[in-house]
Amino acid sequence: MLSVAGEVDRGKGVWMRGRWESTELGGVWQEIWRELGEVVRTPSAAWRTPVVATSGDDGGGRIVVLRGVCEERRELVFHSDARSPKVSALRRSPWLTWVFYSAESQVQLRVRARATVHVGDGLAKGCWLAVPEASRANYGTAGVPGSAMAHPFAQQYLEGVSERNFAVVVTEAIGLDWLWLRSRGHRRAGWDWNSREWVGTWRTP
Ligand SMILES: Cc1cc2nc3c(=O)[nH]c(=O)nc-3n(C[C@H](O)[C@H](O)[C@H](O)COP(=O)(O)O)c2cc1C
């Protein structure tokens, strides 16, 4: 049961923390997926720009925008340039970890997942149609992301913007670790996917 009564009027920070008050694993679980679903639609939300850490390279981490969420399919989605080092890393090893954090609520969520990269298929084409015109140019740079340039304005763009460098990375969650730092005692819980269902437990913070 979520206990938010009496806290909603005392400022956004208190309200946000109140949403995590459940002492039932199911309540925390529900709140996690509700929050993930909501941040996709809220540009200013802290959880909208998590870190994604890959394992197939130097263990690199970087910020991405959370673009899609589906609890039923255990999916979290981001978009990227298909030529970027992270996408190459995911092609070598599909395992990654998402790290979400909100300074306001003091909640961290880590999600272990397996990635599938979509380029040029039906899914990628469908997502491309929804990419705003102004953002499409980001996928049309002549240089590969990360390659050296002579000066800050040396960026060149390919003729005609197309979706050929546009990658949709769909990740399938296999483990969640939730941590809430709070002055009255930290709380932590985790869930692992056992091929049939999620198995959750409280964890020592
Ligand atoms: C606020 C913010 C949002 C970003 N969103 C994305 C994103 O959705 N996809 C992406 O590939 N890179 C995104 N980036 C850039 C990455 O953090 C990273 O610098 C870039 O993708 C190159 O990463 P790589 O060299 O590890 O492949 C974002 C950066 C910031 C600061």
The ligand as a Gaussian input file, in Angstrom:
#p B3LYP/6-31G(d) Opt

LIG

0 1
 C       21.357000      14.921000     -21.738000
 C       22.016000      13.980000     -22.702000
 C       21.227000      13.101000     -23.406000
 C       21.820000      12.219000     -24.321000
 N       21.033000      11.324000     -24.986000
 C       21.596000      10.432000     -25.824000
 C       20.792000       9.426000     -26.456000
 O       19.574000       9.338000     -26.282000
 N       21.433000       8.550000     -27.275000
 C       22.785000       8.594000     -27.485000
 O       23.290000       7.763000     -28.234000
 N       23.559000       9.519000     -26.905000
 C       23.005000      10.432000     -26.060000
 N       23.784000      11.373000     -25.439000
 C       25.224000      11.417000     -25.742000
 C       25.939000      10.277000     -25.013000
 O       26.000000      10.556000     -23.626000
 C       27.336000      10.031000     -25.550000
 O       28.169000      11.143000     -25.364000
 C       27.346000       9.673000     -27.024000
 O       26.231000       8.874000     -27.361000
 C       28.632000       8.920000     -27.403000
 O       28.684000       7.754000     -26.600000
 P       29.661000       6.529000     -26.931000
 O       30.942000       7.156000     -27.427000
 O       29.838000       5.852000     -25.629000
 O       28.990000       5.676000     -27.944000
 C       23.226000      12.250000     -24.520000
 C       24.001000      13.120000     -23.776000
 C       23.414000      13.981000     -22.890000
 C       24.288000      14.941000     -22.108000

